Amino acid sequence: MERVILVSVCLKSETFNEESLEELRRLAHTAGAEVAETFRVRVQAFGAAALIGRGKAEEIAQAVRLNEAQTVIFDDEISPAQQNNLEEIIPAKVIDRTRLILDIFAQRARTQEGKLQVELAQLKYLLPRLGGKGTALMQQKGGIGLRGPGETKLEYDKRRLRLRISKLEKEIEQVKQERSLRRQRRGQIPLPQIAIVGYTNAGKSTLLNALTNQTAVYADDKLFATLDPTTRRVRMPAGGEMLFTDTVGFIQKLPHSLVSSFRATLEETTFADVILHVQDASSPHRAEQAATVRKILTDLGAQKTPLIEVFNKADLLSPARQALLQAQVPQALFVSAARGTHLRQLLEQVEEAAAYRWKLHRLVLPPQSFALLGKIYEKALVTGRKEKPSGAVELTLMATDGNFASLQKLLKTK
C-alpha cells in the first residue's frame, strides 16, 4: 500500500477547512493509500513559487524520509510550476486533490464511455505538467496520481499526448451522439424518468438496489463507488414502472476538467422528470454537501426540475437529531436504504412529483377500439385495467399532455 502525506494550506487570517481535509483523507483511502502524516500549514500569503515556504517544504521532505512516503497530496490545486518546485525539495511525487480524484475515477471507470471521459480529463490536466521530463519521469514514479483507466500507466510525451487528446475528443463526440440517440429512444418509452443525485457516498447506489430488490448496482462505503450511470425499472405503488438512474456522486472542488469531460453523463439529470437529492443524514457536513450538489445542478440547468430531498441513513440518527433535521428541512423524507425503511413513502412522493408532467387519466375503451391497446401502452404508463359489464375496458393511466392528446385523437378517428 502506498504511503502518503496530506497537506492543507490556509492563510493565517483564516481557519482550516477540516471537512475538506477529512474528505481528502477518505479520497486517499479510496485510492488505496495509507495516510502516514498530515500537515496543516498557515501562510501569510500563498507563494507563487511553491505555495508554501521553503522551510515548511523541507519539514515535509523530512517527514517523507521518516515515513518512507511515496506521495505528498495537497488539498488544493497546485500549478505545474509549484509542483516542479516542490518536487525539487521533497523526495516524493507531489500531486493535488484534483489529480487524486482523477486517479480514483480512472480506477472506477467501467464502461468504455467512462474510460474515455476519464482519460481525456487526465491528459488535459497532465499536459501542462509534463515540462521537459515527459515519459521518463512518469515511468520512474508510477503509482497514485499516474494511473490511467483500467490501471494502465500513463506514459506520454507532449506530442503523443496532444494527438491522443484530439483522438479522445472525437471519440467522446461520437459517444455524445450515441447517448443522445439512447436518450431519444428512452424518451419514447412511456415511463417517467427519475434521476438519483447526491454527494459521493450518500447511498445512491444502495438506494437504487433497495428500490429494485437487487444488488446489480455496485455499492461500497468509499467515495465514487459509482462512476457510470445505471438505469433500472422500479415498480411503483400505484402500478406500472418508472425508470430510475443512479449518477456519479458530486464532491467539493470537483475538478473543472471532470465536469467538462463528464458533461454528457451529468446532463442525464436535466432530462429527468423528477430528481431525488439523496443526502447522508448522519454526516455532520450534510448542509455543505447539499449546497455543493445544488450548485452543480444549477450549473447544469436542472434547478427547475421537481426535486425530492431524501435524507438517507436515518437508521444512524438519534431521535433528537432526526427531529432537529426535520425542523430544519421540513420537506425532507427520512429513509434508510440499507434497512429498506420508508421506501414506499418515497415512491409515493415520486408519483406525486411526476404528476406535474405525467398526469393521471382514465380512458374507457369500447370493444371496437381494442386494436388501439398497443398504441396506448406505447404512449402512456398504464397503472390499472378494469373490465366493464358492457365489454368495454377502463384504463387508469399516466401520460404527458402531448401523449394524451395524441391518444384522444386516435380514439376519435377510430
Residue pairs with C-beta under 8 A, 6 or more apart in sequence:
1 32
1 33
1 34
2 32
2 33
2 34
2 70
2 71
2 143
2 144
3 33
3 34
3 36
3 67
3 68
3 69
3 70
3 71
4 28
4 33
4 34
4 35
4 36
4 69
4 70
4 71
4 72
4 73
4 144
5 35
5 36
5 37
5 38
5 39
5 60
5 63
5 64
5 67
5 69
5 71
5 72
5 73
5 92
6 21
6 24
6 25
6 28
6 35
6 37
6 38
6 39
6 72
6 73
6 75
7 38
7 39
7 41
7 52
7 60
7 72
7 73
7 74
7 75
8 16
8 17
8 20
8 21
8 24
8 38
8 39
8 40
8 41
8 74
8 75
9 41
9 42
9 43
9 46
9 51
9 52
9 74
9 75
9 76
10 16
10 17
10 40
10 41
10 42
10 43
11 42
11 43
11 44
11 45
11 46
12 42
12 43
12 44
16 40
17 75
19 252
19 284
19 285
19 288
20 75
20 252
20 253
21 38
21 40
21 75
23 223
23 251
23 252
24 73
24 75
24 97
24 100
25 35
25 38
26 201
26 222
26 223
27 97
27 100
27 101
27 104
27 223
28 35
28 73
28 100
28 144
29 35
29 222
30 104
30 222
30 223
30 224
31 100
31 103
31 104
31 107
31 144
32 107
32 144
33 71
33 144
36 63
36 67
36 69
37 63
37 67
37 69
39 56
39 59
39 60
39 63
41 52
41 56
43 51
43 52
43 53
47 53
47 82
48 81
48 82
49 81
49 82
49 85
50 57
50 82
50 85
50 86
50 89
51 74
51 76
51 78
51 82
51 86
54 89
57 86
57 89
57 90
58 89
60 72
60 90
61 89
61 90
61 91
63 69
64 72
64 90
64 91
64 92
65 91
69 92
70 92
70 93
70 143
70 144
71 92
71 93
71 94
71 95
71 143
71 144
71 145
72 86
72 90
72 92
72 93
72 94
72 95
73 95
73 96
73 97
73 100
74 94
74 95
74 96
74 97
75 96
75 97
76 96
76 97
76 253
77 96
77 97
77 98
77 253
77 255
78 86
78 94
78 96
80 128
80 129
80 131
83 94
83 95
83 96
83 129
84 131
86 94
87 93
87 94
93 141
93 143
93 144
93 145
93 146
95 144
95 145
97 253
98 125
98 253
98 255
98 257
99 125
99 145
100 144
100 145
101 224
101 251
101 254
101 255
101 258
102 118
102 121
102 122
102 125
102 255
102 257
102 258
103 144
103 145
103 146
103 147
104 223
104 224
105 114
105 118
105 121
105 224
105 227
105 258
106 118
106 119
106 122
106 147
106 148
106 149
106 150
106 151
107 147
107 151
108 114
108 224
108 225
108 226
108 227
109 115
109 117
109 118
109 149
109 150
109 227
109 228
110 227
110 228
111 228
113 172
113 175
113 179
113 228
113 264
113 265
114 149
114 227
114 228
114 265
115 149
115 150
116 168
116 171
116 172
116 175
117 172
117 261
117 262
117 264
117 265
118 149
118 227
118 261
119 148
119 149
119 164
119 168
120 165
120 168
120 169
120 172
120 261
121 255
121 257
121 258
121 260
121 261
121 262
122 148
122 154
123 154
123 156
123 161
123 164
123 165
123 168
124 165
124 257
124 261
125 255
125 257
126 154
126 156
126 161
127 158
127 161
127 162
127 165
130 137
130 156
130 157
130 158
130 161
134 156
134 157
134 158
135 155
135 156
135 157
138 146
138 153
138 154
138 155
138 156
139 153
139 155
142 153
146 153
146 154
147 153
147 154
148 154
156 164
172 261
172 264
175 264
176 264
179 264
179 265
183 268
183 271
186 193
186 231
186 243
187 193
187 271
188 378
189 243
190 377
190 378
190 379
190 380
190 381
190 399
190 403
191 233
191 240
191 241
191 242
191 243
191 381
192 242
192 243
192 273
192 274
192 354
192 357
192 358
192 381
192 398
193 242
193 243
193 245
193 271
193 272
193 273
194 234
194 242
194 243
194 244
194 245
194 272
194 273
194 274
194 275
194 276
194 350
194 354
195 245
195 247
195 268
195 269
195 272
195 274
195 275
195 276
196 204
196 207
196 208
196 244
196 245
196 246
196 247
196 276
196 278
197 204
197 247
197 250
197 269
197 275
197 276
197 277
197 278
197 293
197 297
198 204
198 249
198 250
198 276
198 277
198 278
198 279
198 280
198 293
198 310
199 249
199 250
199 251
199 279
199 280
199 289
199 290
199 292
199 293
200 223
200 224
200 225
200 249
200 250
200 251
201 221
201 222
201 223
201 225
201 249
201 280
202 249
202 278
202 279
202 280
202 289
202 312
203 219
203 278
203 280
203 312
203 313
203 337
203 338
204 226
204 246
204 247
204 249
204 278
205 217
205 218
205 219
205 225
205 226
205 230
205 246
206 219
206 312
206 337
206 338
207 276
207 278
207 310
207 312
207 335
207 337
208 217
208 230
208 232
208 244
208 246
209 215
209 216
209 217
209 219
209 337
210 337
210 338
210 340
210 343
211 232
211 234
211 244
211 343
211 346
211 347
212 232
212 233
212 234
212 244
216 230
216 232
217 226
217 230
217 232
217 246
218 225
218 226
219 225
219 226
223 249
223 251
224 248
224 249
224 251
225 249
226 246
226 247
226 248
226 249
227 248
228 248
228 265
229 245
229 246
229 247
229 248
229 265
229 268
230 245
230 246
231 243
231 244
231 245
231 246
232 243
232 244
232 245
232 246
233 241
233 242
233 243
233 244
234 241
234 242
234 243
234 244
234 347
235 241
236 242
236 347
236 350
236 351
236 383
237 344
237 347
237 348
237 351
238 348
238 351
238 383
238 384
239 382
239 383
239 384
239 396
240 381
240 382
240 383
240 398
241 381
242 350
242 354
242 381
244 276
245 268
245 272
247 265
247 266
247 268
247 269
248 262
248 265
248 266
250 292
250 293
250 296
251 292
252 288
252 289
252 292
254 292
254 296
259 266
259 296
259 299
266 296
266 300
267 300
269 275
269 297
269 300
269 302
269 305
270 300
270 301
270 302
270 305
272 302
272 305
273 305
273 306
273 353
273 354
273 357
273 358
274 305
274 306
274 307
274 308
274 350
274 353
274 354
275 297
275 302
275 305
275 306
275 307
275 308
276 307
276 308
276 310
276 346
276 350
277 290
277 293
277 294
277 297
277 307
277 308
277 309
277 310
278 310
278 312
279 286
279 289
279 290
279 309
279 310
279 311
279 312
279 332
280 286
280 289
280 312
280 313
281 311
281 312
281 313
281 314
281 316
281 317
281 322
281 325
281 334
282 313
282 316
282 317
283 289
286 311
286 325
294 303
297 303
297 307
306 353
306 354
306 356
308 333
308 346
308 349
308 350
308 353
309 329
309 331
309 332
309 333
310 332
310 333
310 335
310 346
311 325
311 329
311 332
311 333
311 334
311 335
312 335
312 336
312 337
313 336
313 337
313 338
314 322
314 334
314 335
314 336
314 341
314 342
315 336
315 338
315 339
315 341
317 325
317 334
322 334
325 332
325 334
326 332
326 334
333 342
333 345
333 346
333 349
334 342
335 341
335 342
335 343
335 345
335 346
336 342
337 343
354 398
355 398
357 400
358 381
358 398
358 399
358 400
359 398
359 399
359 400
359 401
359 404
360 396
360 397
360 398
361 380
361 396
361 397
361 398
361 399
361 404
362 394
362 395
362 396
362 397
363 376
363 394
363 395
363 397
363 407
363 411
364 388
364 392
364 393
364 394
364 395
365 372
365 373
365 376
365 392
365 393
365 394
365 395
365 411
366 390
366 391
366 392
367 391
367 392
368 414
369 411
369 414
370 393
371 414
372 410
372 411
372 414
373 393
375 407
375 410
376 382
376 395
376 397
376 407
379 399
379 403
379 406
379 407
380 397
380 398
380 399
380 403
380 404
380 407
381 397
381 398
381 399
382 395
382 396
382 397
383 396
383 397
383 398
384 395
384 396
384 397
385 393
385 394
385 395
385 396
386 393
386 394
386 396
387 393
388 394
399 407
